[in-house]
Amino acid sequence: MLKDSLHALRSGHWPSLLGAWLHFEVSFMVWLLVGSLSIAISEEFGLSAFQKGVLVGIPLLGGSLLRIVIGPLGDKAGVKSVGLAILGLEALALILGWQWGTTFGEMLIVGLLLGIAGASFVIALPLASQAYPPAHQGLAMGVAAVGNSGVLLAAIFAPRLAVMFGWHQVFALMLIPVLGTACVFFWLVQPASAQSQKDKQSQPYLSFLYQGLQQKSMYWLCGLYAVTFGGFVGLASYLPIYFHDQFHMDMVTAGSLTALVALAGSVARPLGGFLADRLGGLLLLKGLFVIITILCIASGQFPTIMWALMMVFGIMLCLGFGNGVVFQVVSCRFQGRMGTASGLIGAAGGLGGFVLPTGFGWLKDLTGTFSSGFLALGLVSGLAVISVMIAQRSTRWDPSKTASEA
């Protein structure tokens, strides 16, 4: 398997893949920075459980909305130029968080602006897709999407830096990797061919969105990704609060445990894309959603930290694996329109990420327990299982077809 993977990675333009991964890695750190600092911020402002959920969810909502705009824009203007613009806007948002953000309301505005970092997803995946032949796009996009391990770095370093310098200063320190990434990205990434870019620039911007929304399978894939990626990024943002409030852990320990479980989901993503290339995405998705449903329902039955950690670890592992599988199916269906598809489907994932922590916080205030949130996630995953089973039996939906053949 390792030999096959290395051969597949050599089949395309690996510097562009490296640039795509770095862009997503650093941007993911920025996107989940508020979640990693949520304990310090919520303690300073004295937030309720619902307010904590909104605080960590608002950057995910911002990223969700911007993905719809950035995806088609990347198809039309080119992912390299749009990718550089995203990094520049991230830097401006970080400066605002550093110099401003002294109330809960101001931090909501800062978090919403930091959502621009979440739009990196619709740059990294199309860039990886265009740099590799169709037979290896599942693996290539999985490697680029390992950049979601940026949550690991944010969860490890942000709380420690906040203890040393204060949480406002962490925003300033994040400017260093963002500006450095902009330089490396400009140097590594190969622009799209002149003819391909000319063809896309001749089409109206809204036509990209219209063509994507015409595909019925787009809505189904949006729903699946809202569960897998929404679950992954939503839990990664909310787990520091969960570990702190449920098990009375300090900010650094809660961040370290979040980093551990986030690592599982990040590493599993390229494996999901690789196996989906060979075994088929729908078969894998059905089994994954069944496991996620069982783990979510079981997680509320174990009040001790060790059992809870094992359950959450398994959930994040499956969610990360599922992210890679879903986008292998997307790459089969929407070749040549990956920016638009990534934007719309990625937006659904970001929206799911916003709903999860907000819903967890609301249910915690309502029921007094975190178990209700995990139960809700398990029920949604169960619905996803049913949808995959229906898709498998449908003779009209073939994920191997491209959008142009539909």
C-alpha positions as CSV (number, residue, x, y, z in Angstrom):
1,M,0.0,0.0,0.0
2,L,2.8,2.4,0.8
3,K,4.6,1.7,-2.5
4,D,1.3,2.3,-4.4
5,S,0.8,5.6,-2.5
6,L,4.2,6.9,-3.3
7,H,3.8,6.0,-6.9
8,A,0.4,7.8,-7.0
9,L,1.9,10.9,-5.4
10,R,4.7,11.0,-8.1
11,S,2.1,10.9,-10.8
12,G,1.2,14.6,-10.5
13,H,2.8,18.0,-9.6
14,W,3.7,17.4,-6.0
15,P,4.9,20.9,-5.2
16,S,1.4,22.2,-5.9
17,L,0.1,19.5,-3.6
18,L,2.5,20.6,-0.9
19,G,1.4,24.2,-1.3
20,A,-2.2,23.2,-1.1
21,W,-1.6,21.2,2.1
22,L,0.3,24.1,3.7
23,H,-2.4,26.6,2.8
24,F,-5.0,24.4,4.4
25,E,-2.9,23.5,7.4
26,V,-2.2,27.1,8.5
27,S,-5.6,28.4,7.5
28,F,-7.2,25.6,9.6
29,M,-5.2,26.8,12.6
30,V,-6.6,30.3,12.1
31,W,-10.1,29.0,11.5
32,L,-10.2,27.1,14.8
33,L,-8.2,29.6,16.8
34,V,-11.2,30.9,18.7
35,G,-12.2,27.3,19.6
36,S,-8.8,26.6,21.0
37,L,-8.9,29.8,23.1
38,S,-12.5,29.4,24.0
39,I,-11.9,28.5,27.7
40,A,-9.9,31.7,28.3
41,I,-12.3,33.9,26.3
42,S,-15.5,32.4,27.9
43,E,-14.0,32.7,31.5
44,E,-13.1,36.4,30.9
45,F,-16.6,37.2,29.6
46,G,-18.6,34.8,31.9
47,L,-20.4,33.0,29.1
48,S,-23.3,30.6,29.4
49,A,-23.2,27.1,27.7
50,F,-25.2,28.4,24.7
51,Q,-22.9,31.5,24.4
52,K,-19.9,29.3,24.4
53,G,-21.3,27.2,21.6
54,V,-22.0,30.3,19.5
55,L,-18.6,31.7,20.2
56,V,-16.8,28.6,18.8
57,G,-19.3,28.1,16.1
58,I,-19.4,31.5,14.5
59,P,-16.0,31.2,12.6
60,L,-17.4,27.9,11.2
61,L,-20.5,29.8,10.0
62,G,-18.4,32.5,8.4
63,G,-16.3,29.9,6.6
64,S,-19.5,28.1,5.5
65,L,-20.9,31.3,3.9
66,L,-17.6,32.3,2.3
67,R,-17.0,28.9,0.7
68,I,-20.1,29.4,-1.5
69,V,-18.5,32.6,-2.8
70,I,-14.9,31.5,-3.0
71,G,-15.4,28.1,-4.7
72,P,-16.8,29.4,-8.0
73,L,-14.4,32.4,-7.8
74,G,-11.5,30.0,-7.7
75,D,-12.8,28.2,-10.8
76,K,-13.1,31.5,-12.6
77,A,-10.1,33.5,-11.4
78,G,-7.7,30.7,-10.6
79,V,-7.0,29.0,-7.3
80,K,-3.5,30.4,-6.9
81,S,-4.5,34.1,-7.0
82,V,-7.6,33.5,-4.8
83,G,-5.5,31.5,-2.4
84,L,-3.1,34.3,-1.9
85,A,-6.0,36.8,-1.4
86,I,-7.4,34.5,1.3
87,L,-4.1,34.5,3.3
88,G,-4.0,38.3,3.1
89,L,-7.5,38.6,4.5
90,E,-6.7,36.1,7.2
91,A,-3.8,38.4,8.3
92,L,-6.2,41.4,8.5
93,A,-8.7,39.4,10.6
94,L,-5.9,38.4,13.0
95,I,-4.8,42.0,13.4
96,L,-8.4,42.9,14.3
97,G,-8.6,40.0,16.9
98,W,-5.3,41.2,18.4
99,Q,-6.1,44.9,18.7
100,W,-9.9,44.6,19.3
101,G,-12.2,41.9,20.6
102,T,-12.7,43.2,24.2
103,T,-16.4,42.1,24.5
104,F,-18.4,39.0,23.6
105,G,-20.1,40.9,20.8
106,E,-16.8,42.1,19.3
107,M,-15.4,38.6,19.5
108,L,-18.4,37.3,17.5
109,I,-17.5,39.8,14.7
110,V,-13.8,38.8,14.9
111,G,-14.9,35.1,14.7
112,L,-17.1,35.7,11.7
113,L,-14.3,37.5,9.9
114,L,-11.9,34.6,10.7
115,G,-14.3,32.5,8.7
116,I,-12.3,33.5,5.6
117,A,-9.7,31.0,6.7
118,G,-12.3,28.2,6.4
119,A,-12.6,29.1,2.7
120,S,-9.0,27.7,2.2
121,F,-10.7,24.3,1.8
122,V,-12.2,25.3,-1.6
123,I,-8.7,26.3,-2.7
124,A,-6.7,23.4,-1.4
125,L,-8.8,20.6,-2.8
126,P,-9.4,21.9,-6.3
127,L,-5.6,22.7,-6.5
128,A,-4.8,19.1,-5.5
129,S,-7.4,17.8,-8.0
130,Q,-6.1,19.7,-11.0
131,A,-2.5,18.7,-10.2
132,Y,-3.2,14.9,-10.4
133,P,-4.8,12.5,-12.9
134,P,-8.3,11.2,-12.1
135,A,-7.1,7.8,-11.0
136,H,-5.2,9.3,-8.0
137,Q,-7.4,12.3,-7.1
138,G,-8.9,10.6,-4.0
139,L,-5.5,10.2,-2.5
140,A,-4.2,13.7,-3.6
141,M,-7.2,15.5,-2.2
142,G,-6.9,13.4,1.0
143,V,-3.3,14.5,1.4
144,A,-4.2,18.1,0.8
145,A,-7.1,17.8,3.3
146,V,-4.7,16.5,6.0
147,G,-4.3,20.2,6.5
148,N,-7.3,19.9,8.8
149,S,-4.6,18.7,11.3
150,G,-4.2,22.4,11.8
151,V,-6.7,21.9,14.6
152,L,-4.0,19.8,16.3
153,L,-1.5,22.6,16.2
154,A,-4.0,25.2,17.3
155,A,-5.2,22.9,20.2
156,I,-1.7,22.2,21.4
157,F,0.0,25.7,21.1
158,A,-2.8,28.2,21.4
159,P,-3.7,27.4,25.1
160,R,-0.1,27.3,26.1
161,L,0.7,30.7,24.4
162,A,-2.4,32.1,26.0
163,V,-1.2,31.2,29.4
164,M,2.2,32.7,28.7
165,F,1.2,35.9,26.9
166,G,-2.6,36.3,27.1
167,W,-5.1,35.2,24.5
168,H,-5.1,38.5,22.6
169,Q,-1.4,38.1,21.8
170,V,-2.0,34.7,20.3
171,F,-3.7,36.4,17.4
172,A,-0.6,38.5,16.8
173,L,1.7,35.4,16.9
174,M,-0.5,33.7,14.3
175,L,0.5,36.4,11.8
176,I,3.9,34.8,11.5
177,P,2.9,31.4,9.9
178,V,0.2,33.1,7.8
179,L,2.6,35.5,6.1
180,G,5.2,32.8,5.8
181,T,2.7,30.5,4.1
182,A,1.8,33.2,1.6
183,C,5.4,33.4,0.4
184,V,5.8,29.6,0.1
185,F,2.4,29.2,-1.6
186,F,3.4,31.7,-4.2
187,W,6.7,29.9,-4.9
188,L,5.4,26.3,-5.0
189,V,2.0,26.3,-6.7
190,Q,1.8,25.9,-10.4
191,P,-1.0,28.0,-12.0
192,A,-3.6,26.4,-14.2
193,S,-2.9,26.1,-17.9
194,A,-3.6,29.3,-19.9
195,Q,-6.1,27.6,-22.1
196,S,-8.1,26.1,-19.2
197,Q,-8.1,29.4,-17.4
198,K,-9.2,31.3,-20.5
199,D,-12.1,28.9,-21.0
200,K,-13.3,29.4,-17.4
201,Q,-12.8,33.1,-17.4
202,S,-15.2,33.4,-20.4
203,Q,-18.1,32.0,-18.3
204,P,-20.2,34.3,-16.1
205,Y,-19.5,33.8,-12.4
206,L,-23.0,32.9,-11.5
207,S,-23.1,30.2,-14.2
208,F,-20.7,28.1,-12.0
209,L,-23.1,28.2,-9.1
210,Y,-26.1,27.6,-11.3
211,Q,-24.5,24.5,-12.9
212,G,-23.6,23.1,-9.6
213,L,-27.0,23.6,-8.1
214,Q,-28.6,21.9,-11.1
215,Q,-27.1,18.6,-10.0
216,K,-29.4,16.6,-7.7
217,S,-26.5,14.7,-6.3
218,M,-25.0,17.9,-5.0
219,Y,-27.6,18.2,-2.3
220,W,-27.2,14.7,-1.1
221,L,-23.4,15.1,-0.9
222,C,-23.9,18.4,1.0
223,G,-25.9,16.5,3.6
224,L,-23.3,13.7,4.0
225,Y,-20.5,16.3,4.3
226,A,-22.4,18.3,6.8
227,V,-22.3,15.1,9.0
228,T,-18.7,14.1,8.4
229,F,-16.8,17.4,8.2
230,G,-19.4,19.3,10.3
231,G,-19.0,16.7,13.0
232,F,-15.3,16.7,12.8
233,V,-14.7,20.5,12.8
234,G,-17.6,21.1,15.2
235,L,-16.4,18.6,17.8
236,A,-12.8,19.9,17.4
237,S,-14.0,23.4,18.3
238,Y,-16.2,22.3,21.1
239,L,-14.2,19.6,22.8
240,P,-12.0,22.0,24.9
241,I,-15.3,23.2,26.5
242,Y,-16.6,19.7,26.9
243,F,-13.4,18.4,28.6
244,H,-13.2,21.6,30.8
245,D,-16.9,21.7,31.9
246,Q,-17.6,18.0,32.1
247,F,-14.3,16.8,33.7
248,H,-13.0,20.1,35.2
249,M,-9.7,20.1,33.2
250,D,-7.5,23.1,32.8
251,M,-7.2,24.8,29.5
252,V,-3.9,23.3,28.5
253,T,-4.9,19.7,29.4
254,A,-8.3,20.1,27.6
255,G,-6.4,21.4,24.5
256,S,-4.0,18.5,24.6
257,L,-6.8,15.9,24.6
258,T,-8.5,17.7,21.8
259,A,-5.3,17.6,19.8
260,L,-5.0,13.9,20.4
261,V,-8.5,13.0,19.0
262,A,-8.2,15.6,16.2
263,L,-5.0,13.9,15.1
264,A,-6.9,10.7,14.6
265,G,-9.4,12.3,12.3
266,S,-6.8,14.2,10.3
267,V,-4.6,11.2,9.7
268,A,-7.6,9.1,8.7
269,R,-8.7,11.4,5.9
270,P,-6.2,10.5,3.2
271,L,-6.6,6.8,4.1
272,G,-10.3,7.3,3.4
273,G,-9.7,8.8,0.0
274,F,-7.1,6.1,-0.9
275,L,-9.4,3.2,0.0
276,A,-12.4,4.8,-1.7
277,D,-10.4,4.9,-4.9
278,R,-10.1,1.1,-4.7
279,L,-13.2,-0.2,-2.9
280,G,-15.8,2.4,-3.8
281,G,-17.0,5.3,-1.7
282,L,-20.7,4.3,-1.0
283,L,-19.8,1.0,0.5
284,L,-17.3,2.6,2.9
285,L,-19.7,5.4,3.8
286,K,-22.5,3.0,4.8
287,G,-20.2,1.2,7.3
288,L,-18.7,4.4,8.7
289,F,-22.0,6.0,9.5
290,V,-23.2,2.9,11.3
291,I,-20.1,2.9,13.5
292,I,-20.4,6.7,14.1
293,T,-24.1,6.2,15.2
294,I,-23.2,3.4,17.6
295,L,-20.3,5.4,19.1
296,C,-22.3,8.6,19.5
297,I,-25.1,6.8,21.3
298,A,-22.6,4.9,23.5
299,S,-20.6,8.0,24.4
300,G,-23.3,9.3,26.7
301,Q,-23.3,6.1,28.7
302,F,-19.7,6.5,30.0
303,P,-19.2,9.3,32.5
304,T,-15.5,8.7,33.2
305,I,-12.8,10.5,31.3
306,M,-11.1,7.4,29.9
307,W,-14.2,5.9,28.4
308,A,-15.4,9.3,27.1
309,L,-12.0,9.9,25.5
310,M,-12.1,6.5,23.8
311,M,-15.6,7.1,22.4
312,V,-14.7,10.6,21.2
313,F,-11.4,9.3,19.7
314,G,-13.4,6.6,17.7
315,I,-16.0,9.2,16.5
316,M,-13.3,11.6,15.3
317,L,-11.4,8.8,13.6
318,C,-14.5,7.7,11.6
319,L,-15.5,11.3,10.8
320,G,-12.1,12.1,9.4
321,F,-12.1,8.9,7.4
322,G,-15.5,9.8,6.1
323,N,-14.3,13.2,4.9
324,G,-11.9,11.6,2.6
325,V,-14.4,9.1,1.3
326,V,-17.1,11.8,0.6
327,F,-14.7,13.9,-1.5
328,Q,-13.5,10.9,-3.5
329,V,-17.2,10.5,-4.5
330,V,-17.3,14.3,-5.2
331,S,-14.2,14.1,-7.4
332,C,-15.8,11.4,-9.6
333,R,-19.0,13.3,-9.9
334,F,-17.7,16.9,-10.5
335,Q,-14.5,16.7,-12.5
336,G,-13.6,20.1,-13.9
337,R,-15.9,21.9,-11.5
338,M,-14.2,21.0,-8.2
339,G,-14.0,24.7,-7.1
340,T,-17.8,25.1,-7.3
341,A,-18.5,21.6,-5.9
342,S,-16.0,22.1,-3.0
343,G,-17.5,25.5,-2.3
344,L,-21.1,24.3,-2.1
345,I,-20.4,21.0,-0.3
346,G,-17.7,22.6,1.9
347,A,-20.2,25.2,2.8
348,A,-22.6,22.5,4.0
349,G,-19.8,21.0,6.0
350,G,-19.0,24.4,7.6
351,L,-22.7,24.9,8.4
352,G,-22.8,21.5,10.1
353,G,-19.8,22.6,12.1
354,F,-21.6,25.7,13.3
355,V,-24.8,23.8,14.2
356,L,-23.0,21.1,16.2
357,P,-21.4,23.3,19.0
358,T,-24.4,25.7,19.0
359,G,-26.7,22.7,19.3
360,F,-24.5,21.0,22.0
361,G,-24.5,24.3,24.0
362,W,-28.3,24.7,23.7
363,L,-29.0,21.1,24.6
364,K,-26.6,21.4,27.6
365,D,-28.5,24.4,28.9
366,L,-31.8,22.6,28.2
367,T,-31.0,19.1,29.7
368,G,-28.0,19.8,31.9
369,T,-26.0,17.1,30.2
370,F,-23.6,16.7,27.2
371,S,-25.1,13.2,26.5
372,S,-28.1,14.8,24.7
373,G,-25.7,16.4,22.1
374,F,-24.0,13.2,21.3
375,L,-27.3,11.4,21.0
376,A,-28.5,14.0,18.5
377,L,-25.3,13.6,16.5
378,G,-25.9,9.8,16.5
379,L,-29.4,10.2,15.2
380,V,-28.3,12.4,12.3
381,S,-25.6,9.9,11.4
382,G,-28.3,7.2,11.4
383,L,-30.3,9.2,8.9
384,A,-27.1,9.4,6.8
385,V,-26.8,5.6,6.8
386,I,-30.3,5.3,5.3
387,S,-29.6,7.9,2.6
388,V,-26.5,6.0,1.5
389,M,-28.4,2.7,1.3
390,I,-31.0,4.4,-0.9
391,A,-28.3,5.8,-3.1
392,Q,-26.7,2.3,-3.5
393,R,-30.0,0.9,-4.7
394,S,-30.8,3.7,-7.1
395,T,-30.0,2.9,-10.7
396,R,-30.2,6.6,-11.6
397,W,-27.3,7.8,-9.4
398,D,-23.9,6.6,-10.5
399,P,-21.0,8.5,-8.7
400,S,-18.6,7.5,-11.5
401,K,-20.4,9.9,-13.8
402,T,-19.1,13.4,-14.2
403,A,-21.5,16.4,-13.9
404,S,-21.4,16.9,-17.6
405,E,-22.7,13.4,-18.2
406,A,-25.7,13.8,-15.9
